[in-house]
Amino acid sequence: MKKSTLNAIMAAGAIAGAAALAVKIKQEETQGKKTVCGLKTQPNWGDRQVYFVGGGLASMAGAAYLCRDAGFDGKNIHILEGMKILGGSNDGAPAVQEGFVCRGGRMLNEETYENFWELMSSVPSLERPGCSVTQEILDFDHAHPTCAKARLIDKNAQIKNVSSMGFDCHDRAALTKLLFADETTLDDLTIEDWFSPHFFETNFWYMWQTTFAFQKWSSLFEFRRYMHRMIFEFSRIETLEGVTRTRYNQYESVILPLKAYLDSFGVDFVTDTTVTDIDFAPGEGITATALHIRKEDGETVLPIRPGDVVIMTNGCMTDSATLGDLNTPAPAVTQQSMSAELWRKVAAKKPGLGNPEPFFGDVNQTNWQSFTVTLKGDVLLKKIENFSGNIPGSGALMTFKDSAWRMSIVVAAQPHFIAQQPGTTIFWGYGLFTDKPGDYVKKPMRDCTGEEILYELMGQFHWLEEWESIRADVINVVPCYMPYIDSQFQPHKMQDRPQVIPEGSTNFAMASQFVEIPQDMVFTEEYSVRAARMAVYGLFGINKPICPVTPYDKDPKVLVKATHTMYR
């Protein structure tokens, strides 16, 4: 039996085991007549139906809250996904041909992902019986701590000393002023509107930008929220010690066990199914009355009955992503964001449903490109390890700060995929400036094949004299062009993002990276889970507190460390 087949069988068995465990837990709670959130685990919801539009983390989390905290019958929960695979922007899959692909890596953080960890503590691990996903991830992370030793690399392939943030007095004054600014006065402003040119040459900017994928033209108040929410990480940004790692890619470490958990409740997953429009009842309120659905075999209209609920993903940052391969660039984008198109239609029908235009109106500002390298053997990874001083899985981002594409790479612990064969290694990287010619490949990154992107990377390391031997070990390099990946950071007015449950709604909510949650930060797993929890608890009257944003920005010890870092 081939190793890949054996791995697939083992993975299927693990999923089945997790599903059985989840069923057992559910049965024990029901038999014990436990009360959860002020409700019995099996209240009488009748035949009310809940429709989640989109199959990403927010929808799956919302379904989990309905099952766990509302005792909702899983067969009455429907998750409608336009793609063939669930998980939204949580990545990790075999490539179309050989090798693997990660469109990106969602950063986890132990201290600030309050609702994410709470939810996943209820989800059984697929590999460790009796263990939750939260415990599994944290155990792995604590056993493989992050401490980047090569966070920034210059044009001479020299590792920079980043013990100092590089601020001058004007940078410090501007940053301090921003932290105390009223964010309601920052509508439509960019980071570049606030800071002087020197700020964008500091070690801090290179590290903060590439850790979180900000651009100079990104929203100023989103940047401010990150500074408040992640001030805990400010004092260790040069080592990225706050990055929490999963055993495998996020799809296999988070989405698969969550899917097995939902399967144990009988949740209905419908893929290859696109919701193209939503009808609402006439009048001032917001009551969804029908879903327009497109499948391969045609289009239908699904009535939403009184008592039914619709929770919609209003925007997805990985929509319309395209893949290339070793010899082919990722194709140019030929379609608009499916989720943004639906949001446009919905927002035009009722006030208070937000405005997608600032987020999805300028692909030139919202795109960047990732690439996944699959190799025979570990020669290149050993070479990177010797250069950086970090074994795979311990170094987080390595950024070539002077590169024309602003390239960064991440070497995860191996294997990064369940089906990864022994003797195969992978790593992932990305570039923020896809329209600029490379330093060694004189073409824009978005026009490059996987081989050309790897050649550019080897040039940044100054290893081109070894190119032929390096190239001989390459199985595939998969470029992934993502036109909307930075869309949530676009300058906008606060009112452009709708409330999770819009004012006047009777049965409709939104849960995504494009809803407004005061104090929290977008582009995170936590934001999706928090939004889902707010939607479900609000629409179903679940009397249980939602984990609040931890106020690290008011913790004296954290503030002292942050101040010290600012003056380093």
KOLLOLO-197991 format. One record per residue (C-alpha): residue in three letters; residue number from 1; x, y, z. Coordinates in nm, 3 decimals. Layout:
REM residues N
  code  pos     east    north       up
   ala  NUM        X        Y        Z
...
This chain:
REM residues 568
  code  pos     east    north       up
   met    1    0.000    0.000    0.000
   lys    2    0.131    0.345   -0.091
   lys    3    0.219    0.574    0.197
   ser    4   -0.019    0.846    0.068
   thr    5   -0.307    0.595    0.062
   leu    6   -0.223    0.477    0.413
   asn    7   -0.214    0.837    0.536
   ala    8   -0.554    0.904    0.382
   ile    9   -0.699    0.594    0.551
   met   10   -0.547    0.694    0.884
   ala   11   -0.685    1.046    0.849
   ala   12   -1.032    0.910    0.770
   gly   13   -1.013    0.683    1.073
   ala   14   -0.909    0.971    1.295
   ile   15   -1.203    1.178    1.174
   ala   16   -1.443    0.893    1.242
   gly   17   -1.295    0.848    1.588
   ala   18   -1.335    1.215    1.667
   ala   19   -1.695    1.208    1.545
   ala   20   -1.771    0.910    1.771
   leu   21   -1.611    1.086    2.067
   ala   22   -1.814    1.399    2.003
   val   23   -2.137    1.193    1.984
   lys   24   -2.049    1.029    2.317
   ile   25   -1.990    1.368    2.479
   lys   26   -2.319    1.498    2.342
   gln   27   -2.508    1.191    2.468
   glu   28   -2.355    1.217    2.816
   glu   29   -2.448    1.585    2.840
   thr   30   -2.805    1.513    2.728
   gln   31   -2.845    1.222    2.972
   gly   32   -2.708    1.436    3.252
   lys   33   -2.962    1.708    3.165
   lys   34   -2.696    1.972    3.196
   thr   35   -2.803    2.332    3.156
   val   36   -2.591    2.539    2.919
   cys   37   -2.628    2.915    2.878
   gly   38   -2.954    2.912    3.074
   leu   39   -3.100    2.656    2.829
   lys   40   -3.126    2.277    2.846
   thr   41   -2.909    2.106    2.589
   gln   42   -3.221    1.997    2.396
   pro   43   -3.468    2.288    2.406
   asn   44   -3.762    2.275    2.171
   trp   45   -3.662    2.478    1.866
   gly   46   -3.919    2.295    1.657
   asp   47   -3.830    2.273    1.290
   arg   48   -3.663    2.612    1.268
   gln   49   -3.387    2.613    1.007
   val   50   -3.060    2.807    1.010
   tyr   51   -2.876    2.883    0.685
   phe   52   -2.511    2.987    0.693
   val   53   -2.406    3.149    0.366
   gly   54   -2.038    3.057    0.322
   gly   55   -1.844    2.761    0.456
   gly   56   -1.555    2.934    0.632
   leu   57   -1.454    2.939    0.997
   ala   58   -1.723    3.191    1.098
   ser   59   -2.006    2.973    0.966
   met   60   -1.861    2.657    1.114
   ala   61   -1.809    2.829    1.450
   gly   62   -2.166    2.960    1.440
   ala   63   -2.296    2.608    1.377
   ala   64   -2.089    2.479    1.669
   tyr   65   -2.232    2.741    1.904
   leu   66   -2.585    2.648    1.793
   cys   67   -2.521    2.280    1.866
   arg   68   -2.324    2.325    2.184
   asp   69   -2.490    2.624    2.349
   ala   70   -2.843    2.624    2.209
   gly   71   -2.904    2.251    2.176
   phe   72   -3.006    2.305    1.814
   asp   73   -3.069    1.998    1.603
   gly   74   -2.776    1.969    1.364
   lys   75   -2.989    1.846    1.076
   asn   76   -3.164    2.184    1.078
   ile   77   -2.834    2.371    1.034
   his   78   -2.724    2.417    0.673
   ile   79   -2.384    2.551    0.565
   leu   80   -2.387    2.656    0.199
   glu   81   -2.045    2.687    0.035
   gly   82   -1.970    2.789   -0.323
   met   83   -1.643    2.597   -0.344
   lys   84   -1.582    2.224   -0.327
   ile   85   -1.402    2.252    0.007
   leu   86   -1.488    2.403    0.344
   gly   87   -1.270    2.622    0.559
   gly   88   -1.275    2.955    0.376
   ser   89   -0.932    3.114    0.421
   asn   90   -0.791    2.840    0.644
   asp   91   -0.537    2.679    0.421
   gly   92   -0.359    2.358    0.340
   ala   93   -0.423    2.116    0.055
   pro   94   -0.250    1.907   -0.208
   ala   95   -0.179    2.104   -0.524
   val   96   -0.368    2.036   -0.843
   gln   97   -0.063    1.847   -0.967
   glu   98    0.232    1.744   -0.749
   gly   99    0.325    1.910   -0.424
   phe  100    0.124    2.112   -0.176
   val  101   -0.022    2.459   -0.151
   cys  102   -0.089    2.705    0.130
   arg  103   -0.254    3.024    0.014
   gly  104   -0.151    3.171    0.348
   gly  105   -0.106    3.096    0.714
   arg  106   -0.351    3.233    0.969
   met  107   -0.152    3.349    1.269
   leu  108   -0.277    3.225    1.607
   asn  109   -0.202    3.392    1.938
   glu  110   -0.249    3.234    2.279
   glu  111   -0.311    3.555    2.473
   thr  112   -0.558    3.738    2.250
   tyr  113   -0.774    3.470    2.081
   glu  114   -1.018    3.439    2.369
   asn  115   -1.326    3.298    2.192
   phe  116   -1.128    3.085    1.949
   trp  117   -0.958    2.890    2.230
   glu  118   -1.283    2.863    2.426
   leu  119   -1.467    2.716    2.128
   met  120   -1.191    2.477    2.026
   ser  121   -1.169    2.349    2.383
   ser  122   -1.502    2.177    2.307
   val  123   -1.379    2.022    1.981
   pro  124   -1.211    1.680    2.014
   ser  125   -0.867    1.627    1.862
   leu  126   -0.852    1.389    1.568
   glu  127   -0.524    1.237    1.684
   arg  128   -0.534    1.242    2.065
   pro  129   -0.838    1.073    2.224
   gly  130   -0.970    1.266    2.520
   cys  131   -0.786    1.582    2.418
   ser  132   -0.939    1.901    2.280
   val  133   -0.807    2.089    1.978
   thr  134   -0.715    2.381    2.204
   gln  135   -0.502    2.159    2.426
   glu  136   -0.352    1.982    2.126
   ile  137   -0.244    2.309    1.963
   leu  138   -0.110    2.465    2.282
   asp  139    0.079    2.149    2.379
   phe  140    0.244    2.139    2.037
   asp  141    0.323    2.508    2.045
   his  142    0.474    2.495    2.392
   ala  143    0.690    2.201    2.283
   his  144    0.802    2.394    1.972
   pro  145    0.844    2.754    2.089
   thr  146    0.904    3.034    1.840
   cys  147    1.209    3.258    1.866
   ala  148    1.305    3.408    1.531
   lys  149    1.680    3.464    1.496
   ala  150    1.670    3.600    1.141
   arg  151    1.364    3.825    1.139
   leu  152    1.506    4.079    0.892
   ile  153    1.763    4.016    0.619
   asp  154    1.915    4.298    0.413
   lys  155    2.015    4.318    0.046
   asn  156    2.359    4.177    0.128
   ala  157    2.200    3.866    0.278
   gln  158    2.305    3.977    0.624
   ile  159    2.081    3.917    0.925
   lys  160    2.000    4.254    1.080
   asn  161    2.022    4.335    1.447
   val  162    1.662    4.423    1.533
   ser  163    1.699    4.478    1.906
   ser  164    1.615    4.843    1.835
   met  165    1.287    4.942    1.670
   gly  166    1.470    5.225    1.495
   phe  167    1.228    5.502    1.596
   asp  168    1.329    5.868    1.612
   cys  169    1.155    6.122    1.836
   his  170    0.903    6.211    1.563
   asp  171    0.806    5.845    1.516
   arg  172    0.754    5.799    1.889
   ala  173    0.547    6.114    1.915
   ala  174    0.326    6.016    1.622
   leu  175    0.279    5.662    1.752
   thr  176    0.192    5.786    2.102
   lys  177   -0.052    6.041    1.962
   leu  178   -0.221    5.771    1.754
   leu  179   -0.263    5.539    2.052
   phe  180   -0.454    5.814    2.236
   ala  181   -0.648    5.935    1.932
   asp  182   -1.026    5.901    1.906
   glu  183   -1.066    5.641    1.633
   thr  184   -1.395    5.797    1.522
   thr  185   -1.186    6.083    1.382
   leu  186   -0.976    5.849    1.165
   asp  187   -1.225    5.755    0.894
   asp  188   -1.066    5.706    0.550
   leu  189   -0.715    5.796    0.675
   thr  190   -0.416    5.580    0.580
   ile  191   -0.108    5.493    0.783
   glu  192    0.093    5.706    0.542
   asp  193   -0.130    6.005    0.621
   trp  194   -0.017    5.994    0.985
   phe  195    0.352    5.903    0.984
   ser  196    0.658    6.064    0.824
   pro  197    0.870    5.880    0.561
   his  198    1.128    5.785    0.826
   phe  199    0.873    5.565    1.005
   phe  200    0.853    5.336    0.702
   glu  201    1.230    5.271    0.715
   thr  202    1.231    5.153    1.077
   asn  203    1.289    4.796    1.188
   phe  204    0.949    4.817    1.354
   trp  205    0.766    4.891    1.030
   tyr  206    0.938    4.614    0.834
   met  207    0.852    4.363    1.107
   trp  208    0.500    4.485    1.188
   gln  209    0.411    4.520    0.819
   thr  210    0.515    4.169    0.723
   thr  211    0.381    4.002    1.038
   phe  212    0.031    4.136    0.979
   ala  213    0.040    4.232    0.604
   phe  214   -0.017    4.605    0.639
   gln  215    0.065    4.844    0.356
   lys  216    0.143    5.216    0.378
   trp  217   -0.201    5.282    0.232
   ser  218   -0.384    5.058    0.482
   ser  219   -0.648    5.192    0.717
   leu  220   -0.508    5.401    1.000
   phe  221   -0.769    5.298    1.253
   glu  222   -0.712    4.929    1.174
   phe  223   -0.342    4.988    1.242
   arg  224   -0.438    5.162    1.568
   arg  225   -0.658    4.871    1.673
   tyr  226   -0.371    4.631    1.610
   met  227   -0.142    4.843    1.825
   his  228   -0.392    4.830    2.111
   arg  229   -0.495    4.467    2.068
   met  230   -0.142    4.334    2.008
   ile  231    0.049    4.563    2.242
   phe  232    0.132    4.244    2.430
   glu  233    0.332    4.142    2.121
   phe  234    0.494    4.480    2.061
   ser  235    0.777    4.407    2.304
   arg  236    0.861    4.077    2.130
   ile  237    0.786    4.156    1.767
   glu  238    1.149    4.093    1.672
   thr  239    1.130    3.727    1.782
   leu  240    0.761    3.658    1.712
   glu  241    0.743    3.459    2.033
   gly  242    0.370    3.527    2.040
   val  243    0.301    3.318    1.729
   thr  244    0.110    3.004    1.830
   arg  245    0.172    2.710    1.600
   thr  246   -0.051    2.421    1.496
   arg  247    0.082    2.070    1.438
   tyr  248   -0.021    2.079    1.073
   asn  249   -0.159    2.348    0.846
   gln  250   -0.471    2.525    0.974
   tyr  251   -0.706    2.329    0.749
   glu  252   -0.600    1.996    0.895
   ser  253   -0.541    2.122    1.250
   val  254   -0.853    2.339    1.288
   ile  255   -1.108    2.288    1.010
   leu  256   -1.103    1.907    0.988
   pro  257   -1.163    1.847    1.362
   leu  258   -1.429    2.121    1.368
   lys  259   -1.599    1.957    1.069
   ala  260   -1.591    1.618    1.248
   tyr  261   -1.742    1.780    1.557
   leu  262   -2.025    1.927    1.352
   asp  263   -2.075    1.597    1.169
   ser  264   -2.140    1.433    1.506
   phe  265   -2.442    1.661    1.545
   gly  266   -2.563    1.594    1.191
   val  267   -2.498    1.943    1.051
   asp  268   -2.581    1.965    0.680
   phe  269   -2.290    2.074    0.460
   val  270   -2.372    2.169    0.101
   thr  271   -2.075    2.251   -0.124
   asp  272   -2.066    2.365   -0.487
   thr  273   -2.364    2.580   -0.398
   thr  274   -2.353    2.958   -0.443
   val  275   -2.603    3.197   -0.286
   thr  276   -2.637    3.470   -0.547
   asp  277   -2.897    3.692   -0.377
   ile  278   -3.111    3.729   -0.065
   asp  279   -3.465    3.866   -0.061
   phe  280   -3.601    4.071    0.228
   ala  281   -3.953    4.155    0.338
   pro  282   -4.067    4.505    0.241
   gly  283   -4.073    4.776    0.503
   glu  284   -3.821    4.923    0.745
   gly  285   -3.713    4.608    0.926
   ile  286   -3.465    4.348    0.804
   thr  287   -3.624    4.007    0.758
   ala  288   -3.473    3.762    0.509
   thr  289   -3.742    3.583    0.308
   ala  290   -3.556    3.384    0.039
   leu  291   -3.216    3.267   -0.080
   his  292   -3.134    3.255   -0.451
   ile  293   -2.912    2.952   -0.505
   arg  294   -2.703    2.845   -0.803
   lys  295   -2.577    2.490   -0.850
   glu  296   -2.431    2.306   -1.145
   asp  297   -2.777    2.177   -1.238
   gly  298   -2.945    2.518   -1.231
   glu  299   -3.084    2.792   -1.009
   thr  300   -3.350    2.772   -0.740
   val  301   -3.513    2.997   -0.483
   leu  302   -3.522    2.870   -0.125
   pro  303   -3.797    3.030    0.089
   ile  304   -3.700    3.142    0.439
   arg  305   -3.997    3.066    0.663
   pro  306   -4.097    3.259    0.977
   gly  307   -3.860    3.150    1.252
   asp  308   -3.578    3.054    1.015
   val  309   -3.246    3.241    1.034
   val  310   -2.983    3.346    0.779
   ile  311   -2.622    3.425    0.878
   met  312   -2.416    3.549    0.585
   thr  313   -2.043    3.577    0.519
   asn  314   -2.024    3.929    0.373
   gly  315   -1.684    3.913    0.207
   cys  316   -1.395    3.669    0.193
   met  317   -1.033    3.781    0.159
   thr  318   -0.926    3.473   -0.040
   asp  319   -1.205    3.496   -0.297
   ser  320   -1.096    3.467   -0.661
   ala  321   -0.747    3.339   -0.572
   thr  322   -0.567    3.169   -0.862
   leu  323   -0.292    2.906   -0.862
   gly  324    0.005    2.851   -1.092
   asp  325    0.277    2.589   -1.079
   leu  326    0.648    2.543   -1.138
   asn  327    0.622    2.642   -1.504
   thr  328    0.308    2.858   -1.504
   pro  329    0.227    3.192   -1.338
   ala  330   -0.091    3.218   -1.136
   pro  331   -0.352    3.334   -1.390
   ala  332   -0.485    3.687   -1.394
   val  333   -0.810    3.731   -1.205
   thr  334   -1.114    3.701   -1.432
   gln  335   -1.397    3.700   -1.178
   gln  336   -1.514    3.927   -0.901
   ser  337   -1.535    3.818   -0.539
   met  338   -1.845    3.598   -0.503
   ser  339   -1.903    3.702   -0.145
   ala  340   -1.852    4.072   -0.220
   glu  341   -2.097    4.056   -0.512
   leu  342   -2.361    3.910   -0.279
   trp  343   -2.282    4.178   -0.021
   arg  344   -2.328    4.450   -0.287
   lys  345   -2.672    4.317   -0.376
   val  346   -2.780    4.286   -0.015
   ala  347   -2.646    4.626    0.090
   ala  348   -2.840    4.795   -0.192
   lys  349   -3.169    4.660   -0.054
   lys  350   -3.158    4.773    0.307
   pro  351   -2.983    5.049    0.503
   gly  352   -2.738    4.941    0.771
   leu  353   -2.590    4.649    0.577
   gly  354   -2.257    4.816    0.509
   asn  355   -2.067    4.924    0.201
   pro  356   -1.833    4.678    0.026
   glu  357   -1.684    4.930   -0.219
   pro  358   -1.391    5.055   -0.005
   phe  359   -1.283    4.695    0.056
   phe  360   -1.335    4.536   -0.285
   gly  361   -1.296    4.831   -0.519
   asp  362   -0.921    4.838   -0.596
   val  363   -0.743    4.511   -0.667
   asn  364   -0.413    4.696   -0.717
   gln  365   -0.415    4.788   -0.348
   thr  366   -0.557    4.471   -0.197
   asn  367   -0.350    4.196   -0.363
   trp  368   -0.038    4.006   -0.275
   gln  369    0.104    3.672   -0.377
   ser  370    0.212    3.366   -0.186
   phe  371    0.408    3.060   -0.296
   thr  372    0.451    2.708   -0.160
   val  373    0.770    2.513   -0.229
   thr  374    0.768    2.131   -0.219
   leu  375    1.110    1.960   -0.222
   lys  376    1.268    1.617   -0.231
   gly  377    1.481    1.580    0.080
   asp  378    1.578    1.848    0.329
   val  379    1.895    1.995    0.175
   leu  380    1.746    2.340    0.117
   leu  381    1.572    2.345    0.454
   lys  382    1.901    2.252    0.622
   lys  383    2.068    2.533    0.435
   ile  384    1.804    2.780    0.555
   glu  385    1.838    2.640    0.908
   asn  386    2.216    2.691    0.907
   phe  387    2.172    3.044    0.774
   ser  388    1.901    3.149    1.020
   gly  389    1.990    2.952    1.331
   asn  390    1.631    2.827    1.349
   ile  391    1.521    2.467    1.306
   pro  392    1.200    2.423    1.101
   gly  393    0.904    2.544    1.304
   ser  394    1.094    2.774    1.536
   gly  395    1.172    3.079    1.327
   ala  396    0.841    3.224    1.205
   leu  397    0.885    3.491    0.937
   met  398    1.214    3.571    0.768
   thr  399    1.175    3.896    0.572
   phe  400    1.406    4.023    0.297
   lys  401    1.341    4.385    0.381
   asp  402    1.515    4.536    0.078
   ser  403    1.369    4.298   -0.179
   ala  404    1.165    4.459   -0.454
   trp  405    0.875    4.225   -0.376
   arg  406    0.917    4.257    0.006
   met  407    0.951    3.879    0.028
   ser  408    0.910    3.677    0.345
   ile  409    0.925    3.302    0.405
   val  410    0.809    3.065    0.679
   val  411    0.956    2.720    0.739
   ala  412    0.705    2.522    0.943
   ala  413    0.775    2.210    1.146
   gln  414    0.779    1.907    0.918
   pro  415    0.559    1.740    0.810
   his  416    0.317    2.029    0.756
   phe  417    0.058    1.805    0.589
   ile  418   -0.082    1.470    0.703
   ala  419   -0.022    1.325    0.355
   gln  420    0.333    1.460    0.326
   gln  421    0.554    1.166    0.239
   pro  422    0.876    1.093    0.433
   gly  423    1.169    1.266    0.267
   thr  424    0.951    1.549    0.136
   thr  425    0.976    1.900    0.280
   ile  426    0.780    2.218    0.220
   phe  427    0.796    2.585    0.305
   trp  428    0.578    2.886    0.233
   gly  429    0.639    3.250    0.151
   tyr  430    0.481    3.562    0.015
   gly  431    0.551    3.897   -0.147
   leu  432    0.365    4.220   -0.076
   phe  433    0.458    4.410   -0.394
   thr  434    0.347    4.197   -0.686
   asp  435    0.359    4.473   -0.950
   lys  436    0.732    4.546   -0.921
   pro  437    1.011    4.373   -1.118
   gly  438    1.223    4.145   -0.903
   asp  439    1.586    4.211   -0.816
   tyr  440    1.703    3.894   -0.995
   val  441    1.403    3.810   -1.213
   lys  442    1.318    4.128   -1.399
   lys  443    0.945    4.065   -1.407
   pro  444    0.657    4.158   -1.174
   met  445    0.600    3.884   -0.920
   arg  446    0.242    3.829   -1.040
   asp  447    0.378    3.739   -1.387
   cys  448    0.633    3.487   -1.261
   thr  449    0.626    3.109   -1.266
   gly  450    0.695    2.913   -0.950
   glu  451    1.049    2.843   -1.069
   glu  452    1.114    3.214   -1.125
   ile  453    0.985    3.302   -0.778
   leu  454    1.216    3.045   -0.619
   tyr  455    1.506    3.177   -0.829
   glu  456    1.436    3.528   -0.698
   leu  457    1.432    3.395   -0.342
   met  458    1.765    3.219   -0.388
   gly  459    1.901    3.548   -0.521
   gln  460    1.792    3.721   -0.200
   phe  461    1.990    3.457   -0.006
   his  462    2.287    3.507   -0.246
   trp  463    2.278    3.135   -0.330
   leu  464    2.241    3.154   -0.707
   glu  465    2.575    2.984   -0.763
   glu  466    2.407    2.671   -0.622
   trp  467    2.091    2.712   -0.825
   glu  468    2.126    2.398   -1.035
   ser  469    2.164    2.168   -0.735
   ile  470    1.880    2.343   -0.553
   arg  471    1.658    2.322   -0.859
   ala  472    1.720    1.949   -0.889
   asp  473    1.538    1.887   -0.560
   val  474    1.228    2.091   -0.648
   ile  475    0.903    1.898   -0.690
   asn  476    0.683    2.203   -0.737
   val  477    0.649    2.571   -0.653
   val  478    0.288    2.688   -0.653
   pro  479    0.229    3.063   -0.684
   cys  480   -0.104    3.185   -0.548
   tyr  481   -0.230    3.528   -0.654
   met  482   -0.488    3.666   -0.409
   pro  483   -0.655    3.983   -0.537
   tyr  484   -0.848    4.062   -0.217
   ile  485   -0.621    3.927    0.056
   asp  486   -0.563    4.272    0.211
   ser  487   -0.916    4.399    0.148
   gln  488   -1.011    4.414    0.516
   phe  489   -0.732    4.668    0.574
   gln  490   -0.847    4.915    0.308
   pro  491   -0.916    5.273    0.423
   his  492   -1.284    5.308    0.502
   lys  493   -1.538    5.470    0.727
   met  494   -1.631    5.282    1.039
   gln  495   -1.992    5.270    0.922
   asp  496   -1.885    5.086    0.603
   arg  497   -1.873    4.768    0.808
   pro  498   -2.219    4.651    0.921
   gln  499   -2.305    4.545    1.272
   val  500   -2.309    4.168    1.324
   ile  501   -2.684    4.191    1.382
   pro  502   -2.797    4.501    1.193
   glu  503   -3.045    4.733    1.359
   gly  504   -3.399    4.621    1.283
   ser  505   -3.302    4.263    1.199
   thr  506   -3.542    3.987    1.297
   asn  507   -3.365    3.687    1.144
   phe  508   -3.052    3.806    0.965
   ala  509   -2.688    3.854    1.070
   met  510   -2.343    3.881    0.916
   ala  511   -2.025    3.711    1.038
   ser  512   -1.691    3.770    0.867
   gln  513   -1.381    3.988    0.865
   phe  514   -1.602    4.270    0.732
   val  515   -1.837    4.331    1.024
   glu  516   -1.778    4.593    1.292
   ile  517   -1.659    4.464    1.629
   pro  518   -1.528    4.748    1.846
   gln  519   -1.178    4.697    1.991
   asp  520   -1.107    4.373    1.807
   met  521   -0.876    4.333    1.505
   val  522   -0.959    4.193    1.163
   phe  523   -0.754    3.936    0.965
   thr  524   -0.766    3.691    1.257
   glu  525   -0.933    3.363    1.346
   glu  526   -1.060    3.529    1.661
   tyr  527   -1.255    3.791    1.467
   ser  528   -1.445    3.526    1.271
   val  529   -1.525    3.321    1.580
   arg  530   -1.626    3.624    1.788
   ala  531   -1.854    3.750    1.510
   ala  532   -2.019    3.408    1.482
   arg  533   -2.074    3.389    1.856
   met  534   -2.228    3.737    1.861
   ala  535   -2.461    3.644    1.575
   val  536   -2.582    3.317    1.727
   tyr  537   -2.615    3.440    2.084
   gly  538   -2.793    3.756    1.973
   leu  539   -3.043    3.595    1.735
   phe  540   -3.122    3.303    1.965
   gly  541   -3.116    3.481    2.299
   ile  542   -2.840    3.265    2.444
   asn  543   -2.774    3.393    2.796
   lys  544   -2.403    3.339    2.821
   pro  545   -2.123    3.596    2.818
   ile  546   -1.901    3.626    2.514
   cys  547   -1.533    3.634    2.608
   pro  548   -1.437    4.003    2.609
   val  549   -1.131    4.156    2.450
   thr  550   -0.853    4.124    2.708
   pro  551   -0.743    4.480    2.796
   tyr  552   -0.368    4.432    2.770
   asp  553   -0.346    4.796    2.662
   lys  554   -0.443    4.887    3.019
   asp  555   -0.210    4.644    3.195
   pro  556    0.071    4.845    3.366
   lys  557    0.328    4.567    3.321
   val  558    0.252    4.536    2.949
   leu  559    0.263    4.913    2.904
   val  560    0.600    4.938    3.079
   lys  561    0.744    4.676    2.843
   ala  562    0.593    4.850    2.541
   thr  563    0.738    5.185    2.647
   his  564    1.079    5.030    2.695
   thr  565    1.056    4.875    2.348
   met  566    0.961    5.207    2.192
   tyr  567    1.280    5.367    2.326
   arg  568    1.515    5.080    2.244
